[in-house]
Structures are given as structure tokens and as C-alpha cells.
Amino acid sequence: MPKYILKRLLGMLPLLLGISLLSFAMIHLAPGHAGIPGQEFNPRISADDIERMRIYYGLDKPLHIQYWEWLQRLVQLDFGDSFAADHRSVLDKVLERLPITLWMNVLAMLFVLLLAIPIGVFSAVHQKRFFDRAMTVCVFVAFAMPSFWLGLLLMIWLGVEWQWLPISGLHAHNYETMGFWQAQWDLMQHLLLPVFVSAVGGLAGMSRFMRSGMLDVIHSDYITCARAMGVPERRVHYRYALKNALLPVITLLGLSIPGLIGGSVIIEQLFSIPGLGLLFYESVLMRDYPLVMGLTVIGAVLTLIGNLVADLSYAWVDPRIRMSSSS
């Protein structure tokens, strides 16, 4: 297993290099100049000002030289400085926003797992009964609802009309004067709507994958053999079938790790949450090349790590994979 992990880690390097090269080229092919979009239409900014800005940021150099210099800094974990007015380090900006997005996605993932696995298993065990049919309808409705539309509806109902929950930001205006537990309760109230909206789509998909995997397993020969030997039905389902039915769920969990950035853009923009998703959206609008590249590389690393975690989890669940990888 250690050799397998080392081999996978070494195989990530050329993939990461290719992803960074393509991302770098696509970003520089986008229209507009770095810093402030639409500078060429601002009468107060001349062509000489734009050219001086390009020289200051090193954008006047050929693309291959810019990429090589950026790659040299990346090896030292130096993502450069942002083109924004504060000129802060890209890594500092990312580390400042990362905990918010991380906590949101972890809470959403836990919410999905705690509900999707029991719903999928129960639907498979009680196939074509009322619960299974009702969950099928609910799943299709959840799939059909765009997250921004559901978020806006909940904001109107729960936030504006009924005033049960806050609809933007992470803290109330008097957050600094609150006690510890009151501040934690305020944070939970602000996170409840974004986490729920973020988890609805994942809950629908995960429960269907869990149901499909469970149906495939409970019709397997070894399950039929266990039933013929007189093993109780509950033990057959929750001890022998469930572990193998988790394989597609593990795949989804591994591939959902890169969604920490991409999947949070809409939710964080909608609820004005200062996380990585909102930071990525703002950096693209501002043509902030170092920040966009930093977030892109982090997303690529998360994707590759997610695939590795999924493979290792497969090996943990299925002994056959573990034995083949060690041989």
C-alpha cells in the first residue's frame, strides 16, 4: 500500500503541471486587462497608464516566460501577490477564507451523509413501496430545483416574511459584544440556510446512488447464500450488504472535495459569505491573475487528493482491491 500511495503521488505531478499550464493559457486568453476590468473604456486612464501597469505586473513579457517565473515561485509555495489594491499575498487571502468554506462544506457533507445513507438503504430494502416512491418524487424535485432559486425562496420566506433566520453574512452587527455561546448560536443561525441549500442537491444524488448500490448488492449471490443459511434479514442488510453498497458513495465523496471552491461560488455569492467561492468570483471579475491561478491550482490539488482518497477508501472497504494494490 505505501508503494501504491507513493506511485499515485508521483503521478499527480505531471497532471498538476498540465492543469496549471492550461489554466494559465486560458486566463490570459480572456478579454480585458489585469486589475480593473474595462480600463480601456475609462477616459481617465490612458494607454500609457495601462502599459505601465502591464510592465509593473510583468504582463509585457512573453507568456512562456511569465509561466516559467510563476512556476518557479509555485515550487517555493509562493503564489505571488494579488493585483488588488491591497497587494496582499495570495496565500494569505486563501488561508483567510479557507476555514469558512471548509466548515460550510464539511457541515453540508455531514448533513448529506447522515440523511442520504439511511434514506437510500431504507428505499432499497423497501423497494416499490410507499416510502421508496415518495423519496423518488422528492429526489426528482430536488434535482430540478436550482440552488440559487431555492436559496432565494428560503431567504424570502424564512428571512424576510417570517424573520426566523438571517439571510446574509456570517455575523450580526453586534457580534463583537456577544458572549461566547451567544456568538456561536448567531454563527449557527447564519450558516443554517447556506448549508441546507448547499446540501439539498447532494442529498438527492447521494441517496439515489446509495439506493442503486444497495439494490445491486442485495441481489448478489452471497447475499442469497446468507439468507439461505438463516442469517437474519436485518443482519444481512446492515452488516453484509451495506459495506459493499458504500463503494459508489465513497466515489462521490472523493470527487466532491474539489467542490469546496467551485460549488461554493453560487452559495457564497447569494448569501454574501466571505469564503473561497466568493473570492474566486471576485478575482475573475477583477482579472486578478495570481489569485485566479492560486485558487485554480488549489482546486486541482483538491481534485487529485479527492481521487486518491476515494481509491484508498475503496481499498479499505474492498479487501480484493487492497490485496491487488499490495502485490
C-alpha positions as CSV (number, residue, x, y, z in Angstrom):
1,M,0.0,0.0,0.0
2,P,2.8,2.6,0.7
3,K,4.3,1.9,-2.7
4,Y,0.8,2.4,-4.3
5,I,0.4,5.8,-2.5
6,L,3.9,6.9,-3.5
7,K,3.2,6.0,-7.1
8,R,-0.1,7.9,-7.1
9,L,1.5,11.0,-5.6
10,L,4.3,11.0,-8.2
11,G,1.7,10.5,-10.9
12,M,0.0,13.7,-9.7
13,L,2.9,15.9,-10.6
14,P,2.6,15.8,-14.5
15,L,-1.2,16.1,-14.1
16,L,-0.9,19.2,-11.9
17,L,1.7,20.7,-14.3
18,G,-0.7,20.2,-17.3
19,I,-3.7,21.6,-15.4
20,S,-1.7,24.7,-14.4
21,L,-0.4,25.2,-18.0
22,L,-3.9,25.0,-19.5
23,S,-5.3,27.3,-16.8
24,F,-2.6,29.8,-17.3
25,A,-3.2,30.0,-21.0
26,M,-7.0,30.2,-20.7
27,I,-6.8,33.0,-18.2
28,H,-4.5,35.1,-20.4
29,L,-6.7,34.5,-23.4
30,A,-9.7,36.1,-21.6
31,P,-10.5,39.6,-22.8
32,G,-9.7,42.6,-20.6
33,H,-6.6,43.8,-18.7
34,A,-5.5,42.8,-15.2
35,G,-6.5,44.8,-12.2
36,I,-9.7,46.7,-13.1
37,P,-12.0,45.3,-15.9
38,G,-13.0,47.8,-18.5
39,Q,-9.9,50.1,-18.1
40,E,-9.7,50.7,-21.8
41,F,-13.2,52.4,-21.6
42,N,-12.2,54.7,-18.7
43,P,-11.4,58.2,-20.0
44,R,-9.2,58.9,-17.0
45,I,-6.8,56.0,-17.8
46,S,-4.7,56.4,-20.9
47,A,-3.0,53.8,-23.0
48,D,0.3,54.7,-21.4
49,D,-1.1,54.1,-17.9
50,I,-2.3,50.7,-18.9
51,E,1.1,49.9,-20.5
52,R,2.9,51.0,-17.3
53,M,0.6,48.7,-15.3
54,R,1.4,45.8,-17.6
55,I,5.1,46.4,-17.1
56,Y,4.7,46.7,-13.4
57,Y,2.9,43.4,-13.2
58,G,5.3,41.7,-15.7
59,L,2.5,41.2,-18.2
60,D,4.5,42.6,-21.0
61,K,6.8,39.5,-21.1
62,P,6.0,36.6,-23.4
63,L,3.6,34.1,-21.9
64,H,6.1,31.3,-21.6
65,I,8.4,33.5,-19.6
66,Q,5.5,34.6,-17.3
67,Y,4.5,30.9,-16.8
68,W,8.1,29.8,-16.0
69,E,8.5,32.6,-13.5
70,W,5.2,31.7,-11.9
71,L,6.1,28.0,-11.8
72,Q,9.4,28.8,-10.1
73,R,7.5,30.7,-7.4
74,L,5.0,27.9,-7.1
75,V,7.7,25.3,-6.3
76,Q,8.5,27.5,-3.3
77,L,4.8,27.7,-2.4
78,D,4.8,31.4,-3.3
79,F,1.6,32.2,-5.3
80,G,2.6,35.8,-5.6
81,D,0.8,39.0,-4.6
82,S,-2.7,39.9,-5.6
83,F,-3.4,42.6,-8.2
84,A,-6.0,44.1,-6.0
85,A,-5.4,47.5,-4.3
86,D,-4.3,45.9,-1.0
87,H,-1.5,43.9,-2.8
88,R,-1.7,41.1,-0.2
89,S,-0.2,37.7,-0.6
90,V,-2.4,35.3,-2.5
91,L,-1.7,32.6,0.1
92,D,-2.7,34.9,2.9
93,K,-6.0,35.7,1.2
94,V,-6.7,32.0,0.6
95,L,-5.8,30.9,4.2
96,E,-8.1,33.7,5.5
97,R,-11.1,32.5,3.5
98,L,-10.4,28.7,3.6
99,P,-11.8,27.9,7.1
100,I,-15.2,29.5,6.2
101,T,-15.7,27.5,3.0
102,L,-14.2,24.3,4.7
103,W,-16.6,24.4,7.6
104,M,-19.6,25.1,5.3
105,N,-18.8,22.2,3.1
106,V,-18.0,19.8,6.0
107,L,-21.3,20.6,7.6
108,A,-23.1,20.1,4.4
109,M,-21.4,16.8,3.7
110,L,-22.2,15.5,7.2
111,F,-25.8,16.6,6.8
112,V,-25.9,14.7,3.4
113,L,-24.3,11.5,4.8
114,L,-26.5,11.4,7.9
115,L,-29.6,11.5,5.8
116,A,-28.7,10.1,2.4
117,I,-27.3,6.7,3.6
118,P,-30.4,5.8,5.7
119,I,-32.8,7.0,3.1
120,G,-31.0,5.1,0.3
121,V,-30.8,1.9,2.3
122,F,-34.4,2.1,3.5
123,S,-35.6,2.8,0.0
124,A,-33.7,-0.2,-1.4
125,V,-34.9,-2.6,1.3
126,H,-38.5,-1.4,0.8
127,Q,-38.3,-1.2,-2.9
128,K,-41.5,-0.1,-4.8
129,R,-43.3,0.6,-1.5
130,F,-44.8,4.0,-0.4
131,F,-41.6,5.3,1.2
132,D,-39.5,4.4,-1.9
133,R,-41.9,6.0,-4.3
134,A,-42.2,9.2,-2.1
135,M,-38.4,9.5,-1.9
136,T,-38.2,9.1,-5.7
137,V,-40.5,12.0,-6.2
138,C,-38.7,14.1,-3.7
139,V,-35.4,13.3,-5.3
140,F,-36.5,14.4,-8.7
141,V,-37.9,17.6,-7.3
142,A,-34.6,18.3,-5.5
143,F,-32.7,17.7,-8.7
144,A,-34.9,20.0,-10.7
145,M,-34.5,22.9,-8.2
146,P,-31.6,25.2,-8.9
147,S,-29.7,26.1,-5.8
148,F,-29.9,29.8,-6.3
149,W,-33.7,29.6,-6.8
150,L,-34.2,27.6,-3.6
151,G,-31.9,29.9,-1.7
152,L,-33.9,33.0,-2.9
153,L,-37.2,31.3,-1.9
154,L,-35.9,30.4,1.6
155,M,-34.5,33.9,2.0
156,I,-37.8,35.5,1.2
157,W,-39.9,33.1,3.4
158,L,-37.6,32.5,6.4
159,G,-35.7,35.7,6.3
160,V,-37.9,38.5,5.1
161,E,-41.5,37.4,5.7
162,W,-41.2,35.3,8.8
163,Q,-37.9,36.7,10.0
164,W,-36.8,33.4,11.5
165,L,-33.2,33.3,10.1
166,P,-30.6,35.9,8.9
167,I,-30.1,36.0,5.1
168,S,-26.6,37.3,4.6
169,G,-23.1,37.4,6.1
170,L,-21.7,35.3,9.0
171,H,-22.4,37.5,12.0
172,A,-24.9,40.0,13.3
173,H,-23.9,43.7,13.5
174,N,-23.4,43.4,17.3
175,Y,-21.4,40.2,17.1
176,E,-18.4,41.6,19.0
177,T,-20.5,42.5,22.0
178,M,-22.0,39.0,22.3
179,G,-20.9,36.3,24.8
180,F,-19.2,33.1,23.6
181,W,-22.3,30.9,23.4
182,Q,-24.5,33.7,22.0
183,A,-21.9,34.3,19.3
184,Q,-21.8,30.6,18.4
185,W,-25.6,30.5,18.2
186,D,-25.5,33.6,16.0
187,L,-23.0,31.9,13.7
188,M,-25.1,28.7,13.5
189,Q,-28.2,30.8,12.5
190,H,-26.2,32.5,9.7
191,L,-24.9,29.1,8.4
192,L,-28.2,27.2,8.6
193,L,-29.6,28.4,5.3
194,P,-26.4,28.3,3.2
195,V,-25.6,24.8,4.5
196,F,-29.1,23.5,3.8
197,V,-29.2,24.9,0.3
198,S,-25.8,23.6,-0.4
199,A,-26.7,20.1,0.8
200,V,-30.1,19.6,-0.9
201,G,-28.7,18.7,-4.3
202,G,-26.0,16.4,-2.8
203,L,-28.7,14.7,-0.6
204,A,-30.8,13.9,-3.6
205,G,-27.9,12.4,-5.6
206,M,-26.3,10.6,-2.8
207,S,-29.5,8.9,-1.7
208,R,-30.1,7.7,-5.2
209,F,-26.6,6.3,-5.5
210,M,-26.9,4.6,-2.2
211,R,-30.2,3.1,-3.2
212,S,-28.8,1.8,-6.5
213,G,-25.7,0.4,-4.9
214,M,-27.8,-1.3,-2.2
215,L,-30.1,-2.9,-4.8
216,D,-27.2,-4.3,-6.7
217,V,-25.7,-5.8,-3.6
218,I,-28.8,-7.4,-2.0
219,H,-29.4,-9.3,-5.2
220,S,-25.9,-10.8,-5.2
221,D,-25.2,-14.5,-4.8
222,Y,-23.5,-14.2,-1.5
223,I,-26.5,-12.3,0.0
224,T,-28.8,-15.1,-1.3
225,C,-26.5,-17.6,0.3
226,A,-26.5,-15.8,3.6
227,R,-30.3,-15.7,3.6
228,A,-30.4,-19.5,2.8
229,M,-28.2,-20.1,5.8
230,G,-30.8,-18.5,8.0
231,V,-29.0,-15.2,8.7
232,P,-31.5,-12.6,10.0
233,E,-32.6,-10.2,7.3
234,R,-31.6,-7.1,9.3
235,R,-28.0,-8.5,9.7
236,V,-27.9,-9.3,6.0
237,H,-28.8,-5.8,5.1
238,Y,-26.8,-3.8,7.6
239,R,-23.7,-6.0,8.1
240,Y,-23.0,-7.8,4.8
241,A,-24.7,-5.6,2.1
242,L,-24.2,-2.1,3.4
243,K,-20.4,-2.1,3.4
244,N,-20.2,-3.1,-0.3
245,A,-23.0,-0.7,-1.2
246,L,-20.9,2.2,0.1
247,L,-18.5,2.0,-2.8
248,P,-20.4,4.5,-5.1
249,V,-20.9,6.8,-2.1
250,I,-17.1,6.7,-1.5
251,T,-16.5,7.7,-5.1
252,L,-18.9,10.7,-4.8
253,L,-17.3,11.8,-1.5
254,G,-13.8,11.7,-3.1
255,L,-14.9,13.7,-6.1
256,S,-16.9,16.2,-4.0
257,I,-13.7,17.5,-2.4
258,P,-12.9,19.9,-5.3
259,G,-16.4,21.3,-4.9
260,L,-15.0,23.3,-1.9
261,I,-14.3,26.1,-4.3
262,G,-16.4,25.6,-7.4
263,G,-19.6,24.5,-5.7
264,S,-19.4,27.4,-3.2
265,V,-19.4,30.2,-5.7
266,I,-23.2,30.5,-6.1
267,I,-24.0,29.9,-2.4
268,E,-21.4,32.3,-1.1
269,Q,-22.4,35.0,-3.6
270,L,-26.1,34.5,-2.8
271,F,-25.7,34.7,1.0
272,S,-22.7,37.2,1.0
273,I,-20.4,34.8,2.8
274,P,-16.7,35.7,2.6
275,G,-15.3,32.3,1.5
276,L,-13.2,30.9,-1.3
277,G,-16.1,30.8,-3.7
278,L,-16.8,34.5,-3.4
279,L,-13.1,35.2,-3.5
280,F,-12.7,33.2,-6.8
281,Y,-15.7,35.0,-8.3
282,E,-14.3,38.5,-7.4
283,S,-10.8,37.6,-8.7
284,V,-12.2,36.5,-12.1
285,L,-14.1,39.8,-12.4
286,M,-11.0,41.8,-11.5
287,R,-8.7,39.8,-13.8
288,D,-6.6,39.1,-10.7
289,Y,-4.3,36.6,-12.4
290,P,-2.2,35.5,-9.4
291,L,-5.3,34.9,-7.3
292,V,-7.1,33.1,-10.0
293,M,-4.1,30.8,-10.7
294,G,-3.6,30.2,-7.0
295,L,-7.2,29.1,-6.5
296,T,-7.1,27.0,-9.7
297,V,-4.1,25.2,-8.5
298,I,-5.6,24.6,-5.1
299,G,-8.7,23.3,-6.8
300,A,-6.7,20.9,-8.9
301,V,-4.7,19.7,-5.9
302,L,-8.0,19.0,-4.1
303,T,-9.3,17.1,-7.1
304,L,-6.3,14.9,-7.2
305,I,-6.3,14.3,-3.5
306,G,-10.0,13.5,-3.7
307,N,-9.3,10.8,-6.3
308,L,-6.6,9.4,-4.1
309,V,-8.8,9.4,-1.0
310,A,-11.5,7.6,-3.0
311,D,-9.1,4.9,-4.2
312,L,-7.7,4.4,-0.7
313,S,-11.2,4.2,0.8
314,Y,-12.1,1.6,-1.9
315,A,-9.1,-0.4,-0.7
316,W,-10.3,-0.1,2.9
317,V,-13.8,-1.3,2.0
318,D,-13.0,-4.0,-0.5
319,P,-10.2,-6.4,0.5
320,R,-9.7,-7.5,-3.1
321,I,-8.5,-4.1,-4.1
322,R,-6.2,-3.9,-1.1
323,M,-4.6,-7.2,-1.9
324,S,-4.1,-6.3,-5.6
325,S,-2.5,-3.0,-4.8
326,S,-0.1,-4.6,-2.3
327,S,1.0,-7.3,-4.7
